[in-house]
Amino acid sequence: MVVKFSDFNDLFRTRLYGKIQEIEQQTLAEVVVIIRSSSDRYHDVALWSGFVLETCVAMFMLFSPISFDPYVISFATLLSFLLGYLLVQVLPPLKRILVPQKRKKRAVEIYARAIFQKGRIHYTREHTGLLVFVSVFERMVYLVPDVGLTTAIPEHLWHEVEEKFNAIFNGDDFVTEALLRELTELKILLNKYVPPVDDDINEIPDDLKVEL
């Protein structure tokens, strides 16, 4: 299923914030969901694509039995570079294929941890902040739980939860609906291990804005 950043519109965000409030009322966790179109621009991938296409065109014209005018060769190689660059820039699926999976994972992790720090999600009283970071281009979800949650909840459960969140990009349902469903499942887990307390307060805005 094609996933676009525009799918996460205002109507969805209203439902999302309602779901976050529901989680925080029934658990001790302070949940923040941040959605970004991409975790990196990957400009070098587009540049390399243009260079490779330019090189292929230049080699063909130079070694072809057909004789080409030097001006034609110069123009064709320049045009092929621009074409290769623009194709990768305007076709996200093509760029996604060209970017190694390991690099995408690393970019998402770095971006998520930077948001966690700059957004001061680790400043909650009981250290129960949780960032659910969704990166649309990479089609990945990365969880950053604070120490209060990692201490209370077994590590293998975090891996299972993250796998389920990442599966939202591979199912038949709309990603927005799948994300809300996984948040509901997350609420059940958090309620079991970090139930709410009487004097719990909302320490982090549900619509937290963090610019990097």
Backbone as JSON Lines, residues from 0, in Angstrom:
{"i":0,"aa":"M","n":[0.84,-1.2,0.0],"ca":[0.0,0.0,0.0],"c":[0.87,1.25,0.0]}
{"i":1,"aa":"V","n":[0.52,2.22,-0.86],"ca":[1.26,3.47,-0.91],"c":[0.93,4.31,0.32]}
{"i":2,"aa":"V","n":[1.97,4.78,0.99],"ca":[1.79,5.58,2.2],"c":[2.34,6.98,1.94]}
{"i":3,"aa":"K","n":[1.51,7.98,2.2],"ca":[1.93,9.37,2.01],"c":[1.84,10.12,3.33]}
{"i":4,"aa":"F","n":[2.71,11.11,3.47],"ca":[2.7,11.91,4.69],"c":[1.37,12.63,4.86]}
{"i":5,"aa":"S","n":[0.73,12.96,3.74],"ca":[-0.57,13.66,3.79],"c":[-1.67,12.78,4.38]}
{"i":6,"aa":"D","n":[-1.44,11.47,4.47],"ca":[-2.44,10.58,5.09],"c":[-2.63,10.92,6.57]}
{"i":7,"aa":"F","n":[-1.57,11.47,7.17],"ca":[-1.63,11.81,8.6],"c":[-2.15,13.24,8.75]}
{"i":8,"aa":"N","n":[-3.39,13.45,8.36],"ca":[-3.99,14.78,8.3],"c":[-4.54,15.21,9.66]}
{"i":9,"aa":"D","n":[-5.19,16.37,9.67],"ca":[-5.7,16.94,10.92],"c":[-6.75,16.04,11.57]}
{"i":10,"aa":"L","n":[-7.6,15.43,10.74],"ca":[-8.63,14.54,11.29],"c":[-7.98,13.36,12.0]}
{"i":11,"aa":"F","n":[-6.95,12.79,11.37],"ca":[-6.24,11.68,12.01],"c":[-5.57,12.13,13.3]}
{"i":12,"aa":"R","n":[-4.95,13.3,13.27],"ca":[-4.23,13.77,14.45],"c":[-5.18,14.01,15.63]}
{"i":13,"aa":"T","n":[-6.39,14.45,15.34],"ca":[-7.37,14.61,16.4],"c":[-7.66,13.26,17.07]}
{"i":14,"aa":"R","n":[-7.82,12.24,16.26],"ca":[-8.03,10.89,16.79],"c":[-6.78,10.39,17.52]}
{"i":15,"aa":"L","n":[-5.62,10.73,16.98],"ca":[-4.36,10.31,17.59],"c":[-4.21,10.89,18.99]}
{"i":16,"aa":"Y","n":[-4.47,12.2,19.13],"ca":[-4.32,12.83,20.45],"c":[-5.34,12.27,21.44]}
{"i":17,"aa":"G","n":[-6.51,11.91,20.93],"ca":[-7.49,11.27,21.8],"c":[-6.99,9.92,22.28]}
{"i":18,"aa":"K","n":[-6.34,9.19,21.4],"ca":[-5.79,7.89,21.77],"c":[-4.66,8.04,22.79]}
{"i":19,"aa":"I","n":[-3.83,9.07,22.62],"ca":[-2.74,9.32,23.56],"c":[-3.31,9.65,24.95]}
{"i":20,"aa":"Q","n":[-4.34,10.48,24.99],"ca":[-4.97,10.81,26.26],"c":[-5.53,9.56,26.94]}
{"i":21,"aa":"E","n":[-6.09,8.68,26.14],"ca":[-6.64,7.43,26.67],"c":[-5.53,6.58,27.29]}
{"i":22,"aa":"I","n":[-4.39,6.5,26.61],"ca":[-3.25,5.73,27.12],"c":[-2.76,6.33,28.44]}
{"i":23,"aa":"E","n":[-2.64,7.65,28.48],"ca":[-2.07,8.3,29.66],"c":[-3.04,8.28,30.85]}
{"i":24,"aa":"Q","n":[-4.32,8.16,30.58],"ca":[-5.29,8.04,31.67],"c":[-5.26,6.65,32.3]}
{"i":25,"aa":"Q","n":[-4.86,5.66,31.52],"ca":[-4.9,4.28,32.0],"c":[-3.52,3.69,32.3]}
{"i":26,"aa":"T","n":[-2.48,4.51,32.14],"ca":[-1.13,4.04,32.43],"c":[-0.33,5.18,33.04]}
{"i":27,"aa":"L","n":[0.86,4.85,33.51],"ca":[1.76,5.86,34.05],"c":[2.64,6.48,32.96]}
{"i":28,"aa":"A","n":[2.58,5.94,31.77],"ca":[3.45,6.39,30.68],"c":[3.04,7.76,30.16]}
{"i":29,"aa":"E","n":[4.03,8.51,29.67],"ca":[3.82,9.78,28.97],"c":[4.2,9.54,27.52]}
{"i":30,"aa":"V","n":[3.2,9.4,26.67],"ca":[3.43,8.98,25.28],"c":[3.44,10.18,24.34]}
{"i":31,"aa":"V","n":[4.43,10.19,23.46],"ca":[4.52,11.21,22.42],"c":[4.64,10.48,21.08]}
{"i":32,"aa":"V","n":[3.79,10.85,20.13],"ca":[3.87,10.28,18.78],"c":[4.28,11.39,17.82]}
{"i":33,"aa":"I","n":[5.42,11.21,17.2],"ca":[5.93,12.18,16.23],"c":[5.98,11.52,14.86]}
{"i":34,"aa":"I","n":[5.43,12.18,13.86],"ca":[5.4,11.64,12.49],"c":[6.16,12.6,11.58]}
{"i":35,"aa":"R","n":[7.12,12.08,10.86],"ca":[7.92,12.88,9.93],"c":[7.86,12.26,8.54]}
{"i":36,"aa":"S","n":[7.97,13.09,7.53],"ca":[7.95,12.59,6.15],"c":[9.2,11.77,5.84]}
{"i":37,"aa":"S","n":[10.33,12.14,6.47],"ca":[11.58,11.42,6.22],"c":[12.57,11.73,7.34]}
{"i":38,"aa":"S","n":[13.51,10.83,7.56],"ca":[14.54,11.05,8.58],"c":[15.84,11.56,7.98]}
{"i":39,"aa":"D","n":[15.91,11.62,6.67],"ca":[17.11,12.12,5.97],"c":[16.68,12.5,4.56]}
{"i":40,"aa":"R","n":[17.41,13.4,3.94],"ca":[17.08,13.81,2.58],"c":[17.73,12.9,1.53]}
{"i":41,"aa":"Y","n":[18.81,12.24,1.88],"ca":[19.51,11.32,0.99],"c":[19.87,11.97,-0.35]}
{"i":42,"aa":"H","n":[20.34,13.21,-0.29],"ca":[20.69,13.92,-1.52],"c":[21.79,13.2,-2.28]}
{"i":43,"aa":"D","n":[22.72,12.59,-1.56],"ca":[23.83,11.92,-2.23],"c":[23.37,10.77,-3.11]}
{"i":44,"aa":"V","n":[22.27,10.12,-2.73],"ca":[21.75,9.01,-3.53],"c":[21.29,9.52,-4.89]}
{"i":45,"aa":"A","n":[20.61,10.66,-4.89],"ca":[20.16,11.25,-6.16],"c":[21.35,11.71,-6.99]}
{"i":46,"aa":"L","n":[22.36,12.28,-6.33],"ca":[23.55,12.74,-7.06],"c":[24.29,11.56,-7.68]}
{"i":47,"aa":"W","n":[24.44,10.49,-6.93],"ca":[25.11,9.31,-7.47],"c":[24.31,8.69,-8.61]}
{"i":48,"aa":"S","n":[23.01,8.73,-8.52],"ca":[22.18,8.19,-9.6],"c":[22.38,9.0,-10.87]}
{"i":49,"aa":"G","n":[22.43,10.32,-10.71],"ca":[22.69,11.17,-11.87],"c":[24.06,10.92,-12.46]}
{"i":50,"aa":"F","n":[25.05,10.74,-11.59],"ca":[26.42,10.48,-12.06],"c":[26.52,9.15,-12.8]}
{"i":51,"aa":"V","n":[25.88,8.11,-12.28],"ca":[25.92,6.8,-12.92],"c":[25.25,6.85,-14.29]}
{"i":52,"aa":"L","n":[24.09,7.49,-14.38],"ca":[23.4,7.59,-15.66],"c":[24.21,8.43,-16.65]}
{"i":53,"aa":"E","n":[24.8,9.5,-16.16],"ca":[25.64,10.35,-17.0],"c":[26.83,9.55,-17.54]}
{"i":54,"aa":"T","n":[27.47,8.77,-16.7],"ca":[28.62,7.97,-17.11],"c":[28.24,6.93,-18.15]}
{"i":55,"aa":"C","n":[27.1,6.28,-17.95],"ca":[26.65,5.27,-18.9],"c":[26.38,5.88,-20.27]}
{"i":56,"aa":"V","n":[25.72,7.03,-20.27],"ca":[25.42,7.7,-21.54],"c":[26.7,8.16,-22.21]}
{"i":57,"aa":"A","n":[27.63,8.72,-21.45],"ca":[28.9,9.18,-22.02],"c":[29.7,8.02,-22.6]}
{"i":58,"aa":"M","n":[29.76,6.89,-21.88],"ca":[30.51,5.73,-22.38],"c":[29.89,5.18,-23.66]}
{"i":59,"aa":"F","n":[28.55,5.15,-23.69],"ca":[27.88,4.66,-24.9],"c":[28.19,5.55,-26.1]}
{"i":60,"aa":"M","n":[28.11,6.85,-25.92],"ca":[28.31,7.76,-27.04],"c":[29.76,7.81,-27.49]}
{"i":61,"aa":"L","n":[30.69,7.66,-26.56],"ca":[32.12,7.72,-26.91],"c":[32.57,6.46,-27.63]}
{"i":62,"aa":"F","n":[32.02,5.31,-27.26],"ca":[32.48,4.04,-27.84],"c":[31.5,3.45,-28.84]}
{"i":63,"aa":"S","n":[30.45,4.19,-29.15],"ca":[29.48,3.73,-30.13],"c":[30.08,3.81,-31.54]}
{"i":64,"aa":"P","n":[29.71,2.89,-32.42],"ca":[30.17,2.98,-33.83],"c":[29.62,4.22,-34.52]}
{"i":65,"aa":"I","n":[28.59,4.78,-33.94],"ca":[28.02,6.03,-34.49],"c":[28.84,7.2,-33.97]}
{"i":66,"aa":"S","n":[29.17,8.11,-34.83],"ca":[29.96,9.28,-34.43],"c":[29.04,10.41,-33.97]}
{"i":67,"aa":"F","n":[29.32,10.91,-32.76],"ca":[28.52,12.0,-32.19],"c":[29.35,13.27,-32.11]}
{"i":68,"aa":"D","n":[28.71,14.39,-32.36],"ca":[29.38,15.67,-32.24],"c":[29.72,15.93,-30.76]}
{"i":69,"aa":"P","n":[30.89,16.49,-30.46],"ca":[31.27,16.76,-29.06],"c":[30.23,17.58,-28.3]}
{"i":70,"aa":"Y","n":[29.58,18.51,-28.99],"ca":[28.55,19.32,-28.33],"c":[27.34,18.47,-27.95]}
{"i":71,"aa":"V","n":[27.02,17.51,-28.82],"ca":[25.91,16.61,-28.54],"c":[26.23,15.74,-27.33]}
{"i":72,"aa":"I","n":[27.48,15.25,-27.29],"ca":[27.9,14.43,-26.15],"c":[27.82,15.22,-24.86]}
{"i":73,"aa":"S","n":[28.3,16.45,-24.87],"ca":[28.28,17.29,-23.67],"c":[26.86,17.54,-23.21]}
{"i":74,"aa":"F","n":[25.98,17.87,-24.18],"ca":[24.6,18.15,-23.82],"c":[23.9,16.89,-23.31]}
{"i":75,"aa":"A","n":[24.14,15.77,-23.96],"ca":[23.48,14.52,-23.59],"c":[23.91,14.05,-22.19]}
{"i":76,"aa":"T","n":[25.19,14.18,-21.88],"ca":[25.67,13.75,-20.57],"c":[25.1,14.65,-19.46]}
{"i":77,"aa":"L","n":[25.05,15.96,-19.73],"ca":[24.47,16.88,-18.74],"c":[23.0,16.58,-18.53]}
{"i":78,"aa":"L","n":[22.3,16.35,-19.63],"ca":[20.87,16.07,-19.54],"c":[20.63,14.75,-18.81]}
{"i":79,"aa":"S","n":[21.46,13.75,-19.07],"ca":[21.28,12.46,-18.4],"c":[21.55,12.57,-16.91]}
{"i":80,"aa":"F","n":[22.51,13.41,-16.52],"ca":[22.76,13.61,-15.09],"c":[21.54,14.23,-14.42]}
{"i":81,"aa":"L","n":[20.99,15.26,-15.04],"ca":[19.8,15.92,-14.48],"c":[18.62,14.95,-14.41]}
{"i":82,"aa":"L","n":[18.49,14.14,-15.46],"ca":[17.38,13.18,-15.5],"c":[17.52,12.16,-14.38]}
{"i":83,"aa":"G","n":[18.73,11.62,-14.21],"ca":[18.95,10.64,-13.15],"c":[18.71,11.23,-11.77]}
{"i":84,"aa":"Y","n":[19.16,12.46,-11.58],"ca":[18.99,13.14,-10.29],"c":[17.5,13.39,-10.0]}
{"i":85,"aa":"L","n":[16.8,13.93,-11.0],"ca":[15.4,14.3,-10.79],"c":[14.5,13.08,-10.62]}
{"i":86,"aa":"L","n":[14.8,12.01,-11.35],"ca":[13.98,10.81,-11.22],"c":[14.0,10.27,-9.8]}
{"i":87,"aa":"V","n":[15.17,10.26,-9.19],"ca":[15.29,9.76,-7.82],"c":[14.64,10.73,-6.84]}
{"i":88,"aa":"Q","n":[14.74,12.03,-7.11],"ca":[14.16,13.01,-6.21],"c":[12.64,13.01,-6.23]}
{"i":89,"aa":"V","n":[12.05,12.81,-7.4],"ca":[10.59,12.93,-7.5],"c":[9.87,11.59,-7.37]}
{"i":90,"aa":"L","n":[10.63,10.5,-7.34],"ca":[10.03,9.17,-7.2],"c":[10.52,8.52,-5.91]}
{"i":91,"aa":"P","n":[9.84,8.8,-4.79],"ca":[10.26,8.23,-3.51],"c":[10.43,6.71,-3.51]}
{"i":92,"aa":"P","n":[9.55,5.94,-4.19],"ca":[9.77,4.49,-4.2],"c":[11.11,4.09,-4.8]}
{"i":93,"aa":"L","n":[11.53,4.82,-5.85],"ca":[12.82,4.53,-6.46],"c":[13.96,4.86,-5.5]}
{"i":94,"aa":"K","n":[13.87,6.01,-4.86],"ca":[14.91,6.39,-3.89],"c":[14.94,5.39,-2.73]}
{"i":95,"aa":"R","n":[13.77,4.94,-2.28],"ca":[13.71,4.0,-1.17],"c":[14.44,2.7,-1.52]}
{"i":96,"aa":"I","n":[14.31,2.27,-2.78],"ca":[15.0,1.05,-3.21],"c":[16.51,1.25,-3.23]}
{"i":97,"aa":"L","n":[16.95,2.43,-3.62],"ca":[18.38,2.7,-3.77],"c":[19.09,2.92,-2.44]}
{"i":98,"aa":"V","n":[18.35,3.33,-1.41],"ca":[18.97,3.56,-0.1],"c":[19.05,2.23,0.64]}
{"i":99,"aa":"P","n":[20.24,1.82,1.1],"ca":[20.36,0.55,1.84],"c":[19.5,0.54,3.09]}
{"i":100,"aa":"Q","n":[18.95,-0.61,3.4],"ca":[18.08,-0.75,4.56],"c":[18.8,-0.37,5.85]}
{"i":101,"aa":"K","n":[20.06,-0.76,5.95],"ca":[20.83,-0.45,7.15],"c":[20.96,1.06,7.35]}
{"i":102,"aa":"R","n":[21.15,1.78,6.25],"ca":[21.28,3.24,6.36],"c":[19.95,3.88,6.77]}
{"i":103,"aa":"K","n":[18.84,3.36,6.23],"ca":[17.54,3.9,6.61],"c":[17.26,3.67,8.09]}
{"i":104,"aa":"K","n":[17.58,2.49,8.58],"ca":[17.38,2.2,10.0],"c":[18.21,3.13,10.87]}
{"i":105,"aa":"R","n":[19.44,3.35,10.46],"ca":[20.33,4.22,11.23],"c":[19.81,5.65,11.24]}
{"i":106,"aa":"A","n":[19.35,6.14,10.09],"ca":[18.83,7.5,10.01],"c":[17.61,7.68,10.9]}
{"i":107,"aa":"V","n":[16.72,6.7,10.89],"ca":[15.51,6.77,11.71],"c":[15.86,6.75,13.19]}
{"i":108,"aa":"E","n":[16.8,5.89,13.58],"ca":[17.19,5.82,14.99],"c":[17.81,7.14,15.46]}
{"i":109,"aa":"I","n":[18.71,7.71,14.66],"ca":[19.36,8.96,15.03],"c":[18.33,10.08,15.18]}
{"i":110,"aa":"Y","n":[17.42,10.16,14.23],"ca":[16.4,11.22,14.26],"c":[15.49,11.05,15.49]}
{"i":111,"aa":"A","n":[15.09,9.8,15.75],"ca":[14.19,9.54,16.88],"c":[14.86,9.9,18.21]}
{"i":112,"aa":"R","n":[16.1,9.49,18.38],"ca":[16.8,9.77,19.63],"c":[17.07,11.27,19.8]}
{"i":113,"aa":"A","n":[17.28,11.96,18.69],"ca":[17.47,13.41,18.76],"c":[16.18,14.1,19.22]}
{"i":114,"aa":"I","n":[15.04,13.64,18.71],"ca":[13.74,14.18,19.14],"c":[13.51,13.9,20.61]}
{"i":115,"aa":"F","n":[13.84,12.69,21.04],"ca":[13.65,12.3,22.44],"c":[14.42,13.22,23.37]}
{"i":116,"aa":"Q","n":[15.65,13.57,22.97],"ca":[16.48,14.44,23.8],"c":[16.01,15.89,23.73]}
{"i":117,"aa":"K","n":[15.85,16.41,22.52],"ca":[15.48,17.82,22.38],"c":[14.07,18.1,22.89]}
{"i":118,"aa":"G","n":[13.19,17.12,22.76],"ca":[11.82,17.29,23.26],"c":[11.7,17.09,24.75]}
{"i":119,"aa":"R","n":[12.82,16.75,25.4],"ca":[12.86,16.57,26.85],"c":[11.84,15.53,27.32]}
{"i":120,"aa":"I","n":[11.7,14.5,26.5],"ca":[10.77,13.44,26.85],"c":[11.3,12.63,28.03]}
{"i":121,"aa":"H","n":[12.6,12.74,28.29],"ca":[13.21,12.02,29.4],"c":[13.12,12.8,30.72]}
{"i":122,"aa":"Y","n":[12.39,13.91,30.72],"ca":[12.31,14.76,31.91],"c":[11.07,14.5,32.75]}
{"i":123,"aa":"T","n":[10.38,13.38,32.55],"ca":[9.19,13.11,33.35],"c":[9.58,12.68,34.77]}
{"i":124,"aa":"R","n":[8.67,12.85,35.69],"ca":[8.94,12.6,37.11],"c":[9.36,11.16,37.38]}
{"i":125,"aa":"E","n":[8.66,10.22,36.76],"ca":[8.95,8.8,36.98],"c":[9.78,8.19,35.84]}
{"i":126,"aa":"H","n":[10.28,9.03,34.95],"ca":[11.07,8.57,33.79],"c":[10.31,7.53,32.97]}
{"i":127,"aa":"T","n":[9.04,7.87,32.7],"ca":[8.19,6.95,31.95],"c":[7.77,7.54,30.6]}
{"i":128,"aa":"G","n":[8.6,8.42,30.06],"ca":[8.31,8.97,28.74],"c":[8.54,7.93,27.66]}
{"i":129,"aa":"L","n":[7.74,8.0,26.62],"ca":[7.87,7.07,25.49],"c":[7.64,7.82,24.19]}
{"i":130,"aa":"L","n":[8.62,7.75,23.3],"ca":[8.48,8.33,21.97],"c":[8.16,7.23,20.97]}
{"i":131,"aa":"V","n":[7.08,7.44,20.23],"ca":[6.75,6.57,19.09],"c":[7.01,7.41,17.84]}
{"i":132,"aa":"F","n":[8.11,7.13,17.18],"ca":[8.52,7.93,16.02],"c":[8.19,7.2,14.73]}
{"i":133,"aa":"V","n":[7.42,7.86,13.87],"ca":[7.01,7.28,12.59],"c":[7.69,8.06,11.46]}
{"i":134,"aa":"S","n":[8.49,7.36,10.66],"ca":[9.17,7.99,9.53],"c":[8.58,7.41,8.25]}
{"i":135,"aa":"V","n":[7.85,8.23,7.5],"ca":[7.03,7.74,6.4],"c":[7.88,7.24,5.23]}
{"i":136,"aa":"F","n":[8.88,8.02,4.8],"ca":[9.68,7.6,3.64],"c":[10.33,6.26,3.88]}
{"i":137,"aa":"E","n":[10.93,6.1,5.04],"ca":[11.61,4.84,5.36],"c":[10.64,3.72,5.71]}
{"i":138,"aa":"R","n":[9.37,4.07,5.91],"ca":[8.33,3.09,6.29],"c":[8.77,2.35,7.55]}
{"i":139,"aa":"M","n":[9.13,3.13,8.56],"ca":[9.62,2.55,9.81],"c":[9.03,3.27,11.01]}
{"i":140,"aa":"V","n":[8.93,2.53,12.11],"ca":[8.53,3.08,13.4],"c":[9.63,2.72,14.4]}
{"i":141,"aa":"Y","n":[10.06,3.73,15.17],"ca":[11.13,3.49,16.15],"c":[10.63,3.96,17.52]}
{"i":142,"aa":"L","n":[10.76,3.09,18.51],"ca":[10.33,3.4,19.87],"c":[11.53,3.78,20.73]}
{"i":143,"aa":"V","n":[11.37,4.87,21.5],"ca":[12.41,5.28,22.46],"c":[11.76,5.39,23.83]}
{"i":144,"aa":"P","n":[11.82,4.34,24.64],"ca":[11.26,4.39,25.99],"c":[12.3,4.89,26.98]}
{"i":145,"aa":"D","n":[11.85,5.63,28.0],"ca":[12.75,6.09,29.05],"c":[13.04,4.93,30.0]}
{"i":146,"aa":"V","n":[14.0,5.16,30.89],"ca":[14.51,4.1,31.75],"c":[13.43,3.51,32.67]}
{"i":147,"aa":"G","n":[12.45,4.34,33.05],"ca":[11.39,3.84,33.91],"c":[10.56,2.78,33.24]}
{"i":148,"aa":"L","n":[10.43,2.86,31.93],"ca":[9.67,1.86,31.18],"c":[10.51,0.64,30.86]}
{"i":149,"aa":"T","n":[11.77,0.86,30.49],"ca":[12.63,-0.28,30.16],"c":[12.92,-1.13,31.39]}
{"i":150,"aa":"T","n":[12.88,-0.5,32.56],"ca":[13.08,-1.25,33.8],"c":[11.86,-2.08,34.15]}
{"i":151,"aa":"A","n":[10.68,-1.53,33.89],"ca":[9.44,-2.2,34.28],"c":[9.0,-3.27,33.29]}
{"i":152,"aa":"I","n":[9.33,-3.07,32.01],"ca":[8.84,-3.97,30.97],"c":[10.0,-4.77,30.39]}
{"i":153,"aa":"P","n":[9.89,-6.09,30.3],"ca":[10.97,-6.94,29.76],"c":[11.4,-6.5,28.35]}
{"i":154,"aa":"E","n":[12.69,-6.62,28.1],"ca":[13.26,-6.15,26.83],"c":[12.63,-6.85,25.62]}
{"i":155,"aa":"H","n":[12.39,-8.15,25.74],"ca":[11.87,-8.88,24.57],"c":[10.48,-8.38,24.18]}
{"i":156,"aa":"L","n":[9.73,-7.85,25.14],"ca":[8.41,-7.31,24.82],"c":[8.52,-6.03,24.01]}
{"i":157,"aa":"W","n":[9.55,-5.23,24.29],"ca":[9.77,-4.02,23.5],"c":[10.05,-4.37,22.04]}
{"i":158,"aa":"H","n":[10.86,-5.41,21.83],"ca":[11.15,-5.85,20.47],"c":[9.89,-6.31,19.75]}
{"i":159,"aa":"E","n":[9.04,-7.03,20.47],"ca":[7.8,-7.5,19.87],"c":[6.88,-6.34,19.51]}
{"i":160,"aa":"V","n":[6.79,-5.37,20.42],"ca":[5.94,-4.2,20.16],"c":[6.45,-3.42,18.95]}
{"i":161,"aa":"E","n":[7.76,-3.22,18.87],"ca":[8.32,-2.47,17.75],"c":[8.1,-3.19,16.43]}
{"i":162,"aa":"E","n":[8.21,-4.51,16.43],"ca":[7.94,-5.28,15.22],"c":[6.49,-5.11,14.77]}
{"i":163,"aa":"K","n":[5.57,-5.1,15.72],"ca":[4.17,-4.92,15.38],"c":[3.91,-3.52,14.83]}
{"i":164,"aa":"F","n":[4.56,-2.52,15.4],"ca":[4.4,-1.16,14.89],"c":[4.94,-1.06,13.46]}
{"i":165,"aa":"N","n":[6.08,-1.68,13.21],"ca":[6.65,-1.6,11.86],"c":[5.82,-2.36,10.84]}
{"i":166,"aa":"A","n":[5.05,-3.33,11.31],"ca":[4.21,-4.1,10.4],"c":[3.04,-3.29,9.86]}
{"i":167,"aa":"I","n":[2.78,-2.1,10.41],"ca":[1.65,-1.3,9.93],"c":[1.84,-0.88,8.48]}
{"i":168,"aa":"F","n":[3.08,-0.87,8.02],"ca":[3.34,-0.46,6.63],"c":[3.16,-1.61,5.65]}
{"i":169,"aa":"N","n":[2.99,-2.81,6.14],"ca":[2.93,-3.98,5.26],"c":[1.57,-4.64,5.2]}
{"i":170,"aa":"G","n":[0.63,-4.14,5.98],"ca":[-0.7,-4.75,6.01],"c":[-1.62,-4.19,4.93]}
{"i":171,"aa":"D","n":[-2.84,-4.72,4.93],"ca":[-3.84,-4.28,3.95],"c":[-4.64,-3.08,4.44]}
{"i":172,"aa":"D","n":[-4.6,-2.82,5.74],"ca":[-5.34,-1.69,6.3],"c":[-4.62,-0.38,6.02]}
{"i":173,"aa":"F","n":[-5.36,0.72,6.14],"ca":[-4.73,2.03,6.06],"c":[-3.73,2.16,7.21]}
{"i":174,"aa":"V","n":[-2.59,2.76,6.93],"ca":[-1.54,2.88,7.93],"c":[-2.03,3.65,9.15]}
{"i":175,"aa":"T","n":[-2.83,4.67,8.91],"ca":[-3.35,5.47,10.03],"c":[-4.19,4.62,10.98]}
{"i":176,"aa":"E","n":[-5.03,3.77,10.41],"ca":[-5.87,2.91,11.25],"c":[-5.02,1.86,11.97]}
{"i":177,"aa":"A","n":[-4.03,1.32,11.26],"ca":[-3.16,0.31,11.86],"c":[-2.35,0.91,13.01]}
{"i":178,"aa":"L","n":[-1.92,2.16,12.84],"ca":[-1.16,2.83,13.9],"c":[-2.01,3.01,15.15]}
{"i":179,"aa":"L","n":[-3.24,3.45,14.98],"ca":[-4.13,3.62,16.13],"c":[-4.41,2.28,16.81]}
{"i":180,"aa":"R","n":[-4.52,1.25,16.01],"ca":[-4.77,-0.08,16.58],"c":[-3.57,-0.55,17.42]}
{"i":181,"aa":"E","n":[-2.38,-0.31,16.93],"ca":[-1.19,-0.73,17.68],"c":[-1.02,0.11,18.95]}
{"i":182,"aa":"L","n":[-1.45,1.35,18.91],"ca":[-1.41,2.17,20.12],"c":[-2.37,1.62,21.18]}
{"i":183,"aa":"T","n":[-3.49,1.1,20.73],"ca":[-4.44,0.47,21.65],"c":[-3.81,-0.76,22.3]}
{"i":184,"aa":"E","n":[-3.11,-1.56,21.49],"ca":[-2.42,-2.74,22.02],"c":[-1.31,-2.32,22.99]}
{"i":185,"aa":"L","n":[-0.65,-1.22,22.66],"ca":[0.41,-0.72,23.53],"c":[-0.17,-0.29,24.88]}
{"i":186,"aa":"K","n":[-1.35,0.28,24.86],"ca":[-2.01,0.7,26.1],"c":[-2.22,-0.48,27.03]}
{"i":187,"aa":"I","n":[-2.61,-1.61,26.47],"ca":[-2.83,-2.81,27.29],"c":[-1.54,-3.26,27.95]}
{"i":188,"aa":"L","n":[-0.44,-3.24,27.2],"ca":[0.86,-3.63,27.75],"c":[1.3,-2.67,28.85]}
{"i":189,"aa":"L","n":[1.19,-1.38,28.59],"ca":[1.62,-0.38,29.56],"c":[0.76,-0.43,30.83]}
{"i":190,"aa":"N","n":[-0.53,-0.68,30.65],"ca":[-1.42,-0.76,31.81],"c":[-1.04,-1.92,32.72]}
{"i":191,"aa":"K","n":[-0.53,-2.98,32.13],"ca":[-0.15,-4.17,32.9],"c":[1.11,-3.92,33.73]}
{"i":192,"aa":"Y","n":[2.09,-3.24,33.12],"ca":[3.39,-3.09,33.78],"c":[3.57,-1.74,34.47]}
{"i":193,"aa":"V","n":[2.93,-0.7,33.96],"ca":[3.04,0.62,34.6],"c":[1.64,1.23,34.73]}
{"i":194,"aa":"P","n":[0.83,0.71,35.62],"ca":[-0.54,1.22,35.8],"c":[-0.52,2.64,36.34]}
{"i":195,"aa":"P","n":[-1.61,3.36,36.19],"ca":[-1.66,4.75,36.65],"c":[-1.63,4.86,38.16]}
{"i":196,"aa":"V","n":[-1.25,6.03,38.64],"ca":[-1.27,6.33,40.08],"c":[-2.22,7.5,40.29]}
{"i":197,"aa":"D","n":[-2.63,7.69,41.55],"ca":[-3.66,8.69,41.86],"c":[-3.23,10.12,41.53]}
{"i":198,"aa":"D","n":[-1.96,10.44,41.79],"ca":[-1.51,11.82,41.62],"c":[-0.81,12.04,40.28]}
{"i":199,"aa":"D","n":[-1.06,11.18,39.31],"ca":[-0.4,11.3,38.0],"c":[-0.93,12.53,37.26]}
{"i":200,"aa":"I","n":[-0.03,13.26,36.62],"ca":[-0.4,14.44,35.83],"c":[0.2,14.33,34.44]}
{"i":201,"aa":"N","n":[-0.37,15.07,33.51],"ca":[0.15,15.07,32.14],"c":[1.36,16.0,32.07]}
{"i":202,"aa":"E","n":[2.54,15.44,31.91],"ca":[3.77,16.23,31.97],"c":[4.28,16.67,30.59]}
{"i":203,"aa":"I","n":[3.81,16.03,29.54],"ca":[4.28,16.35,28.19],"c":[3.07,16.63,27.3]}
{"i":204,"aa":"P","n":[3.08,17.72,26.55],"ca":[1.94,18.01,25.65],"c":[1.71,16.85,24.67]}
{"i":205,"aa":"D","n":[0.45,16.53,24.43],"ca":[0.13,15.44,23.51],"c":[0.55,15.8,22.07]}
{"i":206,"aa":"D","n":[0.52,17.08,21.75],"ca":[0.9,17.54,20.41],"c":[2.28,18.19,20.43]}
{"i":207,"aa":"L","n":[3.2,17.59,21.15],"ca":[4.56,18.13,21.31],"c":[5.17,18.45,19.94]}
{"i":208,"aa":"K","n":[5.7,19.67,19.81],"ca":[6.38,20.1,18.59],"c":[7.88,20.12,18.83]}
{"i":209,"aa":"V","n":[8.62,19.42,18.0],"ca":[10.08,19.37,18.12],"c":[10.66,19.59,16.73]}
{"i":210,"aa":"E","n":[11.46,20.64,16.59],"ca":[12.12,20.94,15.32],"c":[13.62,20.67,15.44]}
{"i":211,"aa":"L","n":[14.15,19.94,14.49],"ca":[15.58,19.63,14.48],"c":[16.27,20.39,13.34]}
